[in-house]
Amino acid sequence: MVSRTVTILNRTGLHARPAALFAQAAGRFSSTVRVLKGSQQADARSVLALMLLAAGEGMEVTIEAEGEDEEAAATALAAMLQSDFDQDDTIGAGRSLPSDGFV
């Protein structure tokens, strides 16, 4: 298992559109991925579960990935949380992120 603790930089946090983009990107990895905030945890592939974390800007969360591509998943998803979620629907396509600064 690999984990990354990051501070959410997006001004809307993991709400609505960013949560959907994050879940979509998480779904492109074969590893099981969870997002933890305090004692709460959410399946990274579930938009609703991510939104229920109420993880806003400036909050610290931990991404845990376990599986075949755990390192890539944790790194890519951590980078997303530290970005401004540029609203690009191709984020995470092909199990890797674009070379525009995410990783």
Secondary structure, 3 states (H helix, E strand, C coil): CEEEEEECCCCCCCCHHHHHHHHHHHCCCCCEEEEEECCEEEECCCHHHHHHCCCCCCCEEEEEEECCCHHHHHHHHHHHHCCCCCCCCCCCHHHCCCCCCCC
